[in-house]
């Protein structure tokens, strides 16, 4: 497991107990397999004491694209940390946008369970704009969902972030 922690000013501050940490769980959500993975990971993180915003459970799918977009942005604002799944030959474009939006606003943790390497593994397992902008980057090839949840909990325990935060709408 590779941890790359970039110390930046906005994450300095008091730490919260895991049960007080709010996570925005970003990742692809367009197939039954993706949605099932997301739901199981969310449940395990909630059982460990985290408060999780899972977009697939909070987006008004029967409404417009604009309403879905606004709800996801609300979730990112609500969260203390963005935790993003980078699986796939090229990480999900919406997930990448969410990471970019959160950059410099709050900690971003990216992880990957995919065993495929990028075209040039010397620069990273996927787009360097994601690995280099993340506060933590975790490689978990072929790990089970409980192993992913455990590794994320370990990584999240090392983060510090501001005590002020918006309430969940």
Secondary structure, 3 states (H helix, E strand, C coil): CCCCCCCCHHHCCCCCCHHHCEEEEECCCCCHHHHHHHHHHHHHHHHCCCEEEEHHHHCCCCCCHHHHHHHHHHHHHHCCEEEEECCCCCCCHHHHHHHHHHCCCCEEEEEECCCCCCCCCCCCCCCHHHHHHCCEEEECCCCCHHHHHHHHHHHHCCCCCCCCCCCCC
